[in-house]
Amino acid sequence: MPDCKEEVVARKETKNYPKHKRVSAKAGVAIPDSSVKLQLKSESFGQEVWRRKDTLENKLRVSRNSLKNPIRRAVISNTSRPSHESTMVAKLLGGKQSLGKQAASSADLIPAVREGLSYEAFSAISERLELTREQMGETLNIPVRTLARRKGGERLTPQESDRLYRLARIAARAEEVLGTLEKTRIWLVRPNRALGNVTPLSMLDTDEGTRQVEAVLGRLEHGVYS
């Protein structure tokens, strides 16, 4: 039979342990609390890791599903909706009456340019931009005599048509940036400091000049005065 003093000491030592970890004082020993705590922390940590993993996977799954449909709808919308710039270009060129068909995108305009645009398209854009035949001829690099023949019923050559399309595209872009066709008319014929104090219209007879004009419009669109 153990001594009474030893039993009292054992009870005092086990007093600080939680109830479910204490053992009989008569046994004279107690389970170390640190090892039990470590085991419980390990189990808790493992459960937390798996819980967070499941949460993250669910969030990713929701994100993928929410993105999939809007992107798909945007792609379908972009392919079916007429291009705003192409619509403006077609309008400047006289629309269906001069092009022979409704142009909903740049792809619809390419065959017409390759075949050669009609003089009606030339006349339509010159009227909308309020440009004289001489100004148009200089911009497109077409002699006045040649324009007279085109007016008689000849179609523009593919090269001349390409330059006319280029003018319409720049005019449409300028109208989009500046806001109105009236501002576009003024901007095209006014000397521009960013272009070496020459008019944007006079730069459209070459590809490089056209790129410089497009660059100026890009700066204007982003609020950089040119």
LOFIMAR-517338 format. One record per residue (C-alpha): residue in three letters; x, y, z; chain. Coordinates in steps of 0.02 Angstrom, whole numbers. Example, Ala and Ser with C-alpha at 12.3 -4.5 7.8 and 13.67 -1.06 7.14 Angstrom:
// LOFIMAR-517338
    aa        X        Y        Z   ch
   Ala      615     -225      390    A
   Ser      684      -53      357    A
//
This chain:
// LOFIMAR-517338
    aa        X        Y        Z   ch
   Met        0        0        0    A
   Pro       75      167      -53    A
   Asp      117      296       77    A
   Cys      -15      429      109    A
   Lys      109      570       78    A
   Glu      154      500      -93    A
   Glu      -30      491     -139    A
   Val      -57      674      -90    A
   Val       95      728     -193    A
   Ala       34      630     -345    A
   Arg     -138      711     -332    A
   Lys      -58      884     -327    A
   Glu       48      845     -481    A
   Thr     -101      787     -583    A
   Lys     -207      935     -530    A
   Asn     -139     1045     -672    A
   Tyr     -182      919     -811    A
   Pro     -352      921     -898    A
   Lys     -476      794     -833    A
   His     -470      683     -988    A
   Lys     -281      672     -976    A
   Arg     -264      633     -791    A
   Val     -235      460     -724    A
   Ser     -265      389     -555    A
   Ala     -152      464     -424    A
   Lys     -130      291     -355    A
   Ala      -38      243     -513    A
   Gly       90      374     -468    A
   Val      110      440     -651    A
   Ala       24      561     -772    A
   Ile       25      568     -962    A
   Pro      132      714    -1027    A
   Asp       15      851    -1086    A
   Ser      133      918    -1224    A
   Ser      125      760    -1330    A
   Val      -65      759    -1326    A
   Lys      -73      942    -1375    A
   Leu       48      913    -1517    A
   Gln      -57      770    -1584    A
   Leu     -216      873    -1574    A
   Lys     -133     1022    -1662    A
   Ser      -69      908    -1800    A
   Glu     -242      836    -1829    A
   Ser     -322     1009    -1826    A
   Phe     -191     1078    -1948    A
   Gly     -222      935    -2068    A
   Gln     -409      963    -2065    A
   Glu     -384     1151    -2094    A
   Val     -270     1118    -2243    A
   Trp     -397     1004    -2325    A
   Arg     -539     1126    -2288    A
   Arg     -444     1271    -2368    A
   Lys     -398     1164    -2517    A
   Asp     -580     1118    -2546    A
   Thr     -630     1302    -2529    A
   Leu     -497     1357    -2654    A
   Glu     -546     1223    -2779    A
   Asn     -728     1276    -2765    A
   Lys     -683     1459    -2795    A
   Leu     -578     1414    -2947    A
   Arg     -719     1307    -3016    A
   Val     -843     1449    -2994    A
   Ser     -722     1573    -3074    A
   Arg     -696     1463    -3227    A
   Asn     -882     1438    -3249    A
   Ser     -920     1623    -3229    A
   Leu     -788     1673    -3355    A
   Lys     -827     1541    -3485    A
   Asn    -1000     1602    -3535    A
   Pro     -962     1791    -3544    A
   Ile     -808     1759    -3651    A
   Arg     -906     1644    -3765    A
   Arg    -1045     1773    -3779    A
   Ala     -918     1910    -3817    A
   Val     -838     1809    -3956    A
   Ile    -1007     1773    -4035    A
   Ser    -1057     1955    -4017    A
   Asn     -898     2019    -4098    A
   Thr     -915     1904    -4247    A
   Ser    -1099     1942    -4276    A
   Arg    -1102     2128    -4235    A
   Pro    -1053     2249    -4376    A
   Ser     -889     2340    -4349    A
   His     -923     2522    -4303    A
   Glu     -773     2586    -4400    A
   Ser     -816     2480    -4554    A
   Thr     -994     2545    -4547    A
   Met     -930     2724    -4543    A
   Val     -811     2688    -4688    A
   Ala     -951     2613    -4792    A
   Lys    -1061     2763    -4754    A
   Leu     -925     2883    -4811    A
   Leu     -908     2785    -4973    A
   Gly    -1093     2800    -5010    A
   Gly    -1157     2641    -4929    A
   Lys    -1251     2507    -5022    A
   Gln    -1295     2622    -5166    A
   Ser    -1114     2647    -5222    A
   Leu    -1038     2486    -5153    A
   Gly    -1172     2372    -5222    A
   Lys    -1202     2285    -5056    A
   Gln    -1217     2315    -4871    A
   Ala    -1043     2315    -4791    A
   Ala    -1051     2256    -4610    A
   Ser     -864     2228    -4588    A
   Ser     -696     2261    -4669    A
   Ala     -706     2088    -4746    A
   Asp     -857     2146    -4846    A
   Leu     -760     2296    -4913    A
   Ile     -606     2201    -4973    A
   Pro     -688     2121    -5126    A
   Ala     -759     2290    -5180    A
   Val     -587     2370    -5167    A
   Arg     -507     2229    -5266    A
   Glu     -637     2242    -5403    A
   Gly     -622     2431    -5409    A
   Leu     -737     2557    -5326    A
   Ser     -859     2656    -5428    A
   Tyr     -851     2842    -5461    A
   Glu    -1007     2857    -5351    A
   Ala     -901     2804    -5202    A
   Phe     -772     2937    -5249    A
   Ser     -908     3069    -5265    A
   Ala     -993     3018    -5102    A
   Ile     -839     3039    -4993    A
   Ser     -786     3201    -5077    A
   Glu     -958     3273    -5040    A
   Arg     -961     3213    -4859    A
   Leu     -787     3282    -4824    A
   Glu     -821     3438    -4929    A
   Leu     -664     3413    -5034    A
   Thr     -644     3474    -5212    A
   Arg     -602     3358    -5355    A
   Glu     -428     3433    -5360    A
   Gln     -399     3398    -5175    A
   Met     -461     3221    -5196    A
   Gly     -355     3193    -5350    A
   Glu     -199     3255    -5262    A
   Thr     -232     3148    -5109    A
   Leu     -266     2992    -5211    A
   Asn     -131     3031    -5339    A
   Ile     -258     3026    -5481    A
   Pro     -243     3155    -5623    A
   Val     -396     3262    -5658    A
   Arg     -411     3191    -5834    A
   Thr     -415     3016    -5766    A
   Leu     -553     3068    -5645    A
   Ala     -653     3135    -5791    A
   Arg     -643     2963    -5875    A
   Arg     -693     2878    -5712    A
   Lys     -843     2992    -5704    A
   Gly     -894     2932    -5876    A
   Gly     -923     2757    -5809    A
   Glu     -752     2679    -5782    A
   Arg     -719     2602    -5613    A
   Leu     -567     2651    -5512    A
   Thr     -420     2534    -5522    A
   Pro     -383     2423    -5371    A
   Gln     -236     2538    -5326    A
   Glu     -344     2694    -5337    A
   Ser     -482     2607    -5241    A
   Asp     -360     2559    -5105    A
   Arg     -307     2740    -5084    A
   Leu     -489     2796    -5081    A
   Tyr     -526     2665    -4948    A
   Arg     -376     2727    -4850    A
   Leu     -446     2904    -4851    A
   Ala     -617     2842    -4793    A
   Arg     -538     2738    -4654    A
   Ile     -436     2886    -4588    A
   Ala     -588     3000    -4598    A
   Ala     -692     2872    -4502    A
   Arg     -556     2856    -4371    A
   Ala     -541     3044    -4354    A
   Glu     -729     3061    -4334    A
   Glu     -725     2929    -4198    A
   Val     -586     3020    -4105    A
   Leu     -643     3200    -4132    A
   Gly     -827     3167    -4111    A
   Thr     -907     3246    -4264    A
   Leu     -887     3247    -4452    A
   Glu     -873     3436    -4451    A
   Lys     -720     3429    -4338    A
   Thr     -649     3294    -4450    A
   Arg     -665     3405    -4604    A
   Ile     -572     3547    -4518    A
   Trp     -438     3433    -4445    A
   Leu     -398     3351    -4613    A
   Val     -360     3516    -4702    A
   Arg     -277     3611    -4559    A
   Pro      -85     3609    -4546    A
   Asn      -33     3497    -4403    A
   Arg      122     3534    -4299    A
   Ala      150     3350    -4259    A
   Leu      157     3314    -4446    A
   Gly      283     3451    -4485    A
   Asn      151     3586    -4513    A
   Val       72     3498    -4661    A
   Thr     -110     3443    -4671    A
   Pro     -158     3265    -4626    A
   Leu     -246     3253    -4794    A
   Ser      -83     3283    -4888    A
   Met        0     3138    -4795    A
   Leu     -124     3007    -4855    A
   Asp      -43     2979    -5025    A
   Thr       84     2857    -4949    A
   Asp       78     2715    -4823    A
   Glu      207     2795    -4710    A
   Gly      115     2960    -4710    A
   Thr      -45     2869    -4667    A
   Arg       41     2782    -4520    A
   Gln       99     2951    -4454    A
   Val      -78     3020    -4465    A
   Glu     -143     2867    -4372    A
   Ala      -12     2894    -4238    A
   Val      -70     3073    -4214    A
   Leu     -250     3015    -4198    A
   Gly     -194     2885    -4070    A
   Arg     -112     3021    -3964    A
   Leu     -267     3129    -3977    A
   Glu     -375     2984    -3921    A
   His     -269     2969    -3763    A
   Gly     -278     3155    -3726    A
   Val     -108     3206    -3796    A
   Tyr     -125     3368    -3893    A
   Ser      -56     3356    -4069    A
//
